[in-house]
Amino acid sequence: MTVSRVPRWMPLHSTEVCILPAGTWWDAVRVPLALGVRALGMLGDGTGAVIRDGYGSILYWLVPPGEADGWHVPEVQILGPGSHVAVPPPRRTAGPGLYWQVPLSYDRECTSPARLHAALAVPRLTARPVPWLVP
């Protein structure tokens, strides 16, 4: 990725984490790592950029402003107007700390809210013992 090809809201020459307001260019969808990894697998190449907090075990997806309003998905938090999000510099694609799990670029920014909601809302399978396998 070339630095000149990032969205206009991203500081071009930043080498430090920036705190940016949600609700202007995007809203952020905050997801615990285990649920987020499962959603990433379901979305595949259909995901937009994803921020990973390597210390807090959290993933953040960017979605168009207002598009996730009204979501009721357990463990998922929507960060819109009045919230701020720590955003890593464009070239930070590995930890430790905050980095791009799925790199940001001009053509890979927001994720489809409908696809992300579907991936996050899929009921989780619970591990149940299979009677004939228990000794």
Number of C-alpha atoms within 10 A of each C-alpha: 11 10 17 11 13 19 17 10 10 18 15 15 11 13 12 12 17 15 12 15 18 20 18 14 17 21 27 27 20 20 23 17 17 11 19 23 14 14 21 20 12 17 18 9 9 14 22 22 21 24 24 28 22 16 10 11 13 18 25 27 26 25 25 18 18 16 15 21 11 8 12 12 14 10 10 18 16 24 23 24 14 9 14 16 18 16 19 23 21 25 16 18 17 13 13 11 14 22 24 22 20 18 19 27 19 16 11 16 21 22 19 18 18 11 15 22 18 14 18 21 16 13 8 9 6 6 6 6 8 7 7 6 6 6 4
